[in-house]
Amino acid sequence: MKKILTFAALFAGLSFAASAQQQDSVKKDRAEVRQEMRHKKHMRGDRMGRMDNKTPEDIAKMKTDRLDKELKFTEDQKKDIYAYHLDQAKKWKAKSEERKADREARKNEMKAEREEFLKLLTPEQKETLKNKMAENRKDGFKRGDRKERQFKRRDMDRKPVEKKAEESVNVESSNS
């Protein structure tokens, strides 16, 4: 009986050790994947910039060739898939141009609104606004900083709460 228990304990210990080693390797794999994804995220801007410069035909050929390496298409499939990718690339280019035109129109609209707003201000107010904008730029004003600034503002508004003295008095009175 002792031998059976000894073997069972030995087997449990070995399986636990093997399991722990396997989890370490999984953690390393996840860390590598995370690092690779971080790198890809960094490179995304370059890749998208290059896609804007390509024609729909180039994009369709590139996508079809990439898939052909993995899936080994027949010639008929290759033609059909190229036609599909070409259609998708043309739609993407049209939408991209439309978004670009919308962006330009909005930019011009905002510029006109700003000019209209500035006409309402006195020269002193314009100067104050100009100085405030320059100060924001100097401090590195960015869109992403807004939440961080909100938290800083909230923290500055809060006063430290001193409940420790009250709690100790309550604890002593409840113990008595």
Solvent accessible surface area in square Angstrom, and as a share of the most:
residue,aa,sasa,rsa
1,M,169,0.75
2,K,171,0.72
3,K,153,0.65
4,I,120,0.61
5,L,111,0.55
6,T,87,0.51
7,F,134,0.56
8,A,56,0.44
9,A,69,0.53
10,L,103,0.51
11,F,149,0.62
12,A,57,0.44
13,G,41,0.39
14,L,114,0.56
15,S,55,0.36
16,F,152,0.63
17,A,47,0.36
18,A,59,0.46
19,S,48,0.31
20,A,42,0.33
21,Q,131,0.58
22,Q,120,0.53
23,Q,109,0.49
24,D,78,0.41
25,S,53,0.34
26,V,59,0.34
27,K,134,0.57
28,K,136,0.58
29,D,80,0.42
30,R,146,0.53
31,A,49,0.38
32,E,116,0.52
33,V,89,0.51
34,R,146,0.53
35,Q,106,0.47
36,E,96,0.43
37,M,110,0.49
38,R,147,0.54
39,H,107,0.48
40,K,98,0.42
41,K,135,0.57
42,H,143,0.64
43,M,72,0.32
44,R,121,0.44
45,G,54,0.52
46,D,82,0.42
47,R,114,0.42
48,M,89,0.40
49,G,36,0.35
50,R,139,0.51
51,M,31,0.14
52,D,79,0.41
53,N,129,0.66
54,K,67,0.28
55,T,66,0.38
56,P,27,0.17
57,E,78,0.35
58,D,71,0.37
59,I,4,0.02
60,A,0,0.00
61,K,119,0.50
62,M,59,0.26
63,K,72,0.30
64,T,4,0.03
65,D,53,0.28
66,R,130,0.48
67,L,66,0.33
68,D,27,0.14
69,K,154,0.65
70,E,132,0.59
71,L,108,0.54
72,K,153,0.65
73,F,31,0.13
74,T,84,0.49
75,E,117,0.52
76,D,103,0.53
77,Q,87,0.39
78,K,62,0.26
79,K,137,0.58
80,D,97,0.50
81,I,40,0.20
82,Y,72,0.28
83,A,56,0.43
84,Y,127,0.48
85,H,21,0.09
86,L,34,0.17
87,D,68,0.35
88,Q,68,0.30
89,A,5,0.04
90,K,99,0.42
91,K,106,0.45
92,W,79,0.28
93,K,39,0.17
94,A,62,0.48
95,K,122,0.52
96,S,25,0.16
97,E,106,0.48
98,E,112,0.50
99,R,118,0.43
100,K,112,0.47
101,A,63,0.49
102,D,85,0.44
103,R,153,0.56
104,E,88,0.39
105,A,60,0.47
106,R,114,0.42
107,K,130,0.55
108,N,93,0.47
109,E,86,0.39
110,M,103,0.46
111,K,141,0.60
112,A,63,0.49
113,E,87,0.39
114,R,106,0.39
115,E,91,0.41
116,E,115,0.51
117,F,97,0.40
118,L,42,0.21
119,K,164,0.69
120,L,140,0.70
121,L,38,0.19
122,T,63,0.36
123,P,102,0.64
124,E,127,0.57
125,Q,91,0.40
126,K,82,0.35
127,E,91,0.41
128,T,90,0.53
129,L,42,0.21
130,K,137,0.58
131,N,86,0.44
132,K,122,0.52
133,M,70,0.31
134,A,52,0.40
135,E,101,0.45
136,N,49,0.25
137,R,170,0.62
138,K,162,0.69
139,D,103,0.53
140,G,31,0.30
141,F,115,0.48
142,K,131,0.55
143,R,227,0.83
144,G,69,0.66
145,D,46,0.24
146,R,158,0.58
147,K,141,0.60
148,E,99,0.44
149,R,78,0.29
150,Q,70,0.31
151,F,111,0.46
152,K,118,0.50
153,R,136,0.49
154,R,117,0.43
155,D,90,0.47
156,M,161,0.72
157,D,112,0.58
158,R,164,0.60
159,K,171,0.72
160,P,122,0.77
161,V,109,0.63
162,E,148,0.66
163,K,114,0.49
164,K,171,0.73
165,A,73,0.56
166,E,107,0.48
167,E,94,0.42
168,S,55,0.35
169,V,95,0.54
170,N,96,0.49
171,V,84,0.48
172,E,114,0.51
173,S,74,0.47
174,S,89,0.57
175,N,120,0.62
176,S,128,0.82
